[in-house]
Amino acid sequence: MRLRPAIAALFICAGPVAAQEAGEGPGVPQSAVVVLDRDALFATSLFGQRVTRDIEAETSALAAENRRIEAELEAEERELTQRRKTMEPGEFRELAAEFDTRVNGIREAQDAKARAIAQQGERAQQLFFDRANPVLVDLARETGALVILDRRIVIASADQVDITALAQSRIDAALGEGVATDGTQPRPRPTPPEAETGTD
């Protein structure tokens, strides 16, 4: 799934305040420029993994439906071919034309379903980055970064300024698995073990 080129890079302007608020937390780099791998961030996140499972399930279901429809149409075509022997040529041509029209309509409908599944994945990825943006802004403040760049557009960088893993852990904590690809079914965030114990 590819996002539009306009958002290939994340430019998050933290400004002077961010630099002043930057902390020296463990595992948090301090740099005016940090990088992350957008594809890896999405793919390895709880949200991204759930989207992948949802899309794969829908794709498998569509493939099974396509195989069933194909078998039914092949059987109908064989039957029509057998009936040709007892039909007038004009009558057969009319039925064959109707069959071809119906097959083309079914093909277009199934192709539309496949495109809809792909678009669901694209929308889910866009939703992920929209919801992750506040977490990335906080990370920019914490690291003192003036900009977060997509690592794919950086020619070279030190591993110390890559915040992909750190961003993933923060986003997982904030978003969990997110919502279903149709945007209607909320998914609860995983509860940290320490938060499950109540107080008397």
N, C-alpha and C positions, 0 to 999 in steps of 0.2 A: 504493500500500500504506500502510495506516494502522496505526499502533501504538495500543495501548490508551491512553486519556486519562491514566491514572495515571503514565505515563512521558513525558508531553508536555514536561516540563521536566526538565533535568538539574541537580540540586542537589548539587554536590560540595563537601563541607565540608573545606577544606584545613587550617583551624585555625592556631594561632600558629606551629607548626613550619613550615608551608608558607610563611607570610609571611617567616619568617627565611631560608628556603632559596631564595626567589625570586631569579632572576638577571636580569641586564640584557642578555640575549643579543640579537643583531641580529634585528629584526622581531618581537620578543616584547613585547607591551604589558605594562605594570605597572599593575594595577587590581584593586581588591577585588572587582569584578564584571566578568565578561567574558561575551560572548554568542557563540552559534554557531547556524547554520541547520541543523537536523537533517536536513531533507529534502535540501538541497543537499549536505551532508556525505556522506550515503549515496549519492546519485545520481552524484556526481562521483568517488567513491572507486573504486579498482581493484576492490575487493570488490563494491561496488554495481553497477558497470558489468558485471561478470561475471554477477551475479545477473540483471540485466536481460536480458542475452543468453540466459542459460539459460531464463528464463521465456518470452521471446519465441519461442525455438525450440520449447519444449514446447507453447505456445499455437498456433503455426503447425501443428505436427504434429497436434494435436487437431482443428484446423479442417479440415485435409485429411481426417482420418479421418471427421469428421462429414459432409463433402461426399460421400465415398465411400459411407457408410452410407445417406445420404439418397437417392442415386441408385439404390442396390440396392433400397431399400424402395419407391421410386416405380415401379421396374420390376416388382416383385412385386405391387404394388397394381394396376397395369395388367393384369397377367396374370390376377389374381383377378377383375377386372371382366370380362375377356373370357370366363373360364370360367363366369361367372354364367349365361350364356345356355343352358348345357347342364346346369345343376345344379338340383336341387330347392331351393325357397326355404329350407327348414329347414337343409339342408346348407350353403348359402351363408352363412346367418346365423351358423352355428357357425364356419365358417372365417374369416369377417369379424371375429367377436368374438376369435378366437385371434390374428388379425393385429393388431388394435388393442391387445390386451394386450401382445403382443411389442413393438410400437412404443413403448408407454408405458414398458416396462421398459428398452428401449434408450435412450430419452430420459433417464430417471432415471440410468442408468449414465454417460452422457456428461456430464450435469450434475454428477455426483459427481466426475468426472475434472477438470472445469473448477474446481470448488471446491478440489480437492486441489492444483492448480497455484497458485491464489491463496494457499492456506495455506502452501505451500512458500515463496513470496515473503515472506510475513509472518514465518515462522520464520527465514528468512535475514536479514531486517532486524533482528530481535530478537537473533540471534546476533552480527551485526555490532556492535551497540551494547554487548552484553555483553563482547565481546572488545576493543572499543575503550575501554572504561571505564578500564583502567589507564593508557592513553595520555593520556586526558583528565585523570585524577588527576595525572599527572606535569606536564601543562600547567598545571593549577591551581597546583601548587607553584611552577612556574617563573615564572608571571605574578604570584604573590602573591594569586591570586584566592581568595576565600572561597566563591564560588558561580559556577557556569556556568549561564547561562539560555538556553533556547531562544529565538532571536531572534523567533520568531512571537508570543510572548506579551509582548514588550517593546514599549511604545508608541513609544519613541524611544531611540536610542543613537548614540554617535559611532562612525564606522567604525574608529577606532583600537582599540576594545575588541572588535571582531569577530575571533574566532580560527578561523573556519571553514576558511580556506585553510591556515593553519598546522596545524590539527588534521588536515586531510586528508592533508597531506604526511607527517606523523608516523605516521598510521594506515596509509597506503599502505606505508611502510617497514616497519612492524611486522607487518601482516597480508597484504600483497599482495592476491591475488585470493581468498584464503580457501579455502573448500571448496565443492564442488558443492552445489546446493540440497537434495539428499537427504542431505547430511552424510556421505557415504561416500568421496568422492574428494578427497584432499588436493591442493591447488594450491600449487606452490612459490612463494615470494616472489621477486620480481625481485631479482637480485643487482646491487648498485651496481657501476659499472664499476671503481672503485678497488679493490673487494674481489676482483675476478676475477684479478688479477695475483698470482702466487705468489711466495714468497721462496726464494732459493737456499740 
